[in-house]
Amino acid sequence: MTALPGARRPGRRAARLRENLVGWAFIGPNLVLLSVFLLVPILWAVQLSFQETRGFGDPEWVGGANYARMVADPVFWQTLGNTVLFTVVTVPVEMALGLGLAVLLDGVLPGRRTWRTMLVLPMVISGVASAMIAVILFTEANGLVNKVLRALGLGSVPWQSDGALAMVSVIVTMIWLRVGLNMIIYLAGLQSVSPELYEAAELDGAGAWQRFRSITVPLVGPSTFFLLVLNVIASFQVFDLVFVLTGGGPGYSTSVLGTYAYRNGFQIREQGYGAALGVVILVVTLAFTVVQWRTNRTRDLTE
């Protein structure tokens, strides 16, 4: 006898239920951790941004006063400008260097493993330790860079006392720290590009630059999209490097949104205003991510 179609449904439903339970069992612990250590602190920071508190006594509800203060705060606009400048300079440079190095290391290059290790090494060092290395390099009085410049007869560079040069030291260090990650992601993207495409283009007379522009760059587009979002978020949330290397100085010339939020929230104890600054960082990064995701998805659909 053949079983009726309706008799199979309870078995299918039970199997589907078991699959769903197994899936929730796998992702459940991660969801709990994300809720406790990410979602709850974000919601608490949003609530705190509408309050005035210095850490003692009951917080006072002030509504949008912290955000109104932010609009009228010249230091906020300066730190926002510093953050945008930092992002606009570092992101394209580290992505371009990462792609160039990935292309070199994907080909036949002597000592590829050694070069890859050297470029990836900053990724395995903590941000604070990397910033301390930068301090050793860029200290104005006896830093390694100034020692080399003096040995060459070029004189010292005021890395800490000149605001523009202090920002240059921060930007250079950030590029050094993140170029290895960009290289790795682009290397992974290059593995999916078929060598036959390069061979066909070479037979058609395309040069190395033409092959790079017409084949490599378009086909690593998903990697570029991922790195663009990742690098912009990292640049807007930068804190440890600036805090250790320059402390945001001289003045506020290298202060970014992260260090300014820390100063208000933990140093001068204006926690409501510091939380409002943190919310601004969150909103800006989320807005950029959503715009990039929608733009990239629309482009893929049209293609």
TADASUL-V766302 format. One record per residue. RES is the residue in one letter. PHI is phi as a letter, one per 20 degrees, with the letter a starting at -180 (NA if undefined). NEAR is the number of other C-alpha atoms within 12 Angstrom. D_LAST is the distance of its C-alpha to the last C-alpha in Angstrom with 1 decimal. Layout:
BEGIN
res phi near d_last
RES PHI NEAR D_LAST
RES PHI NEAR D_LAST
END
This chain:
BEGIN
res phi near d_last
M NA 3 52.4
T e 7 48.7
A f 8 47.6
L f 9 46.4
P g 10 42.7
G f 11 43.8
A f 11 45.7
R e 13 42.6
R f 13 40.9
P g 13 43.2
G f 13 42.5
R f 14 38.8
R f 14 39.1
A f 13 41.3
A f 14 39.0
R f 14 36.0
L f 14 38.3
R f 14 39.3
E f 14 35.7
N f 15 35.0
L f 14 38.3
V f 13 37.5
G f 15 34.1
W f 15 35.7
A f 14 38.5
F f 13 36.1
I e 14 34.2
G g 15 37.3
P g 13 38.9
N f 15 35.8
L f 17 35.4
V f 16 39.1
L f 14 38.8
L f 15 35.7
S f 16 37.6
V f 15 40.8
F d 14 39.6
L c 15 36.4
L f 15 36.2
V f 16 39.9
P f 18 40.3
I f 23 37.4
L f 20 39.0
W f 22 42.4
A f 27 41.1
V f 29 39.7
Q f 27 43.0
L f 35 44.9
S f 37 43.0
F e 29 44.8
Q c 28 48.1
E d 31 50.6
T b 27 52.2
R d 22 53.7
G n 19 54.0
F c 11 57.5
G m 8 58.5
D f 11 56.4
P f 19 53.2
E d 20 53.3
W f 16 50.6
V c 20 49.5
G m 20 46.3
G e 20 44.0
A f 20 46.7
N f 34 45.0
Y f 27 41.8
A f 17 43.9
R f 23 45.7
M f 30 42.5
V f 19 41.5
A e 13 44.9
D e 17 45.0
P f 13 44.6
V f 27 44.3
F g 35 41.3
W f 22 39.5
Q f 24 40.6
T f 32 39.3
L f 33 36.0
G f 21 35.8
N f 37 36.7
T f 40 34.1
V f 28 31.3
L f 27 32.7
F g 40 33.0
T f 34 29.3
V f 22 28.0
V e 24 30.1
T f 38 29.8
V f 36 26.2
P f 26 24.7
V f 24 27.8
E f 37 27.7
M f 39 24.0
A f 25 24.5
L f 27 27.7
G f 40 26.3
L f 35 23.5
G f 27 26.2
L f 30 28.6
A f 38 26.2
V f 34 25.5
L f 23 29.3
L f 29 30.3
D e 29 27.8
G e 17 29.6
V e 11 33.2
L c 15 35.0
P f 12 38.6
G m 14 39.3
R f 18 35.7
R f 17 37.0
T f 13 39.4
W f 20 36.8
R f 28 34.4
T f 18 37.4
M f 20 38.4
L f 28 35.0
V e 25 34.6
L g 21 38.2
P f 26 37.7
M f 25 35.4
V e 17 38.3
I e 16 40.7
S f 15 41.0
G f 26 39.9
V f 23 43.6
A f 19 44.7
S f 29 42.1
A f 33 43.1
M f 24 46.7
I f 27 45.9
A f 36 44.4
V f 31 47.7
I f 23 49.6
L f 27 47.6
F d 35 47.5
T g 28 50.9
E f 28 52.5
A f 20 56.0
N c 20 55.7
G f 23 52.1
L f 21 51.1
V f 26 48.9
N f 25 51.8
K f 21 54.3
V f 17 52.3
L f 19 52.1
R f 17 55.8
A f 12 56.6
L e 11 54.7
G m 11 56.7
L e 12 53.8
G n 15 55.1
S e 24 53.6
V d 29 50.5
P f 24 50.9
W f 33 48.0
Q e 33 49.4
S e 24 51.2
D d 20 48.6
G f 24 45.7
A f 26 43.1
L f 24 44.1
A f 35 44.1
M f 38 40.5
V f 29 39.8
S f 37 41.4
V f 48 39.3
I f 36 36.1
V f 28 37.1
T f 35 38.1
M f 37 34.9
I f 37 32.8
W f 33 35.2
L f 39 34.9
R d 39 31.1
V f 37 30.0
G f 34 30.9
L f 36 28.6
N f 42 25.7
M f 39 26.7
I f 33 26.9
I f 32 23.4
Y f 39 22.0
L f 28 24.3
A f 23 23.0
G f 29 19.4
L f 34 20.7
Q f 20 22.4
S e 20 19.2
V e 24 18.3
S f 16 20.0
P f 17 22.8
E f 13 22.3
L f 19 19.3
Y f 25 21.8
E f 17 24.5
A f 15 22.5
A f 22 21.6
E f 19 25.2
L f 13 26.5
D e 12 24.6
G n 13 26.4
A f 18 23.9
G e 17 25.9
A f 17 25.7
W f 17 24.0
Q f 17 21.5
R f 26 20.6
F f 25 20.4
R f 20 18.2
S e 19 15.8
I d 27 15.8
T f 33 17.4
V f 26 15.9
P f 19 12.1
L f 24 13.1
V e 31 15.3
G g 27 12.8
P g 25 13.7
S f 32 17.3
T f 34 16.9
F f 32 15.7
F f 23 18.6
L f 34 21.1
L f 34 20.4
V f 30 21.2
L f 28 24.1
N f 37 25.6
V f 35 25.5
I f 32 27.2
A f 31 29.7
S f 40 30.5
F f 38 31.1
Q d 35 33.3
V f 39 35.2
F b 33 38.9
D f 30 40.9
L f 38 40.3
V f 46 41.3
F f 31 44.1
V e 28 45.8
L f 39 45.1
T c 39 46.0
G m 29 46.7
G n 37 44.7
G e 29 47.3
P f 22 48.9
G m 21 49.0
Y d 32 45.5
S f 35 43.9
T d 44 41.8
S f 44 41.8
V d 43 38.5
L f 46 37.7
G f 39 38.5
T f 39 41.9
Y f 45 42.8
A f 38 42.1
Y f 31 44.3
R g 30 47.0
N f 30 47.3
G f 28 46.9
F c 20 49.2
Q e 15 51.3
I d 17 52.5
R m 19 51.9
E e 27 50.1
Q f 34 47.9
G f 40 46.5
Y f 41 45.2
G f 38 43.8
A f 39 42.0
A f 42 40.6
L f 43 39.2
G f 40 37.7
V f 31 36.0
V f 30 34.5
I g 36 33.0
L f 24 31.6
V f 19 30.1
V f 24 28.6
T f 27 26.9
L f 20 25.7
A f 17 24.3
F f 22 22.4
T f 24 21.0
V f 16 19.9
V f 17 18.3
Q f 24 16.4
W f 20 15.4
R f 15 14.2
T f 15 12.3
N f 22 10.6
R f 16 9.9
T f 12 8.6
R f 14 6.2
D f 14 5.1
L f 9 5.4
T f 8 3.8
E f 7 0.0
END
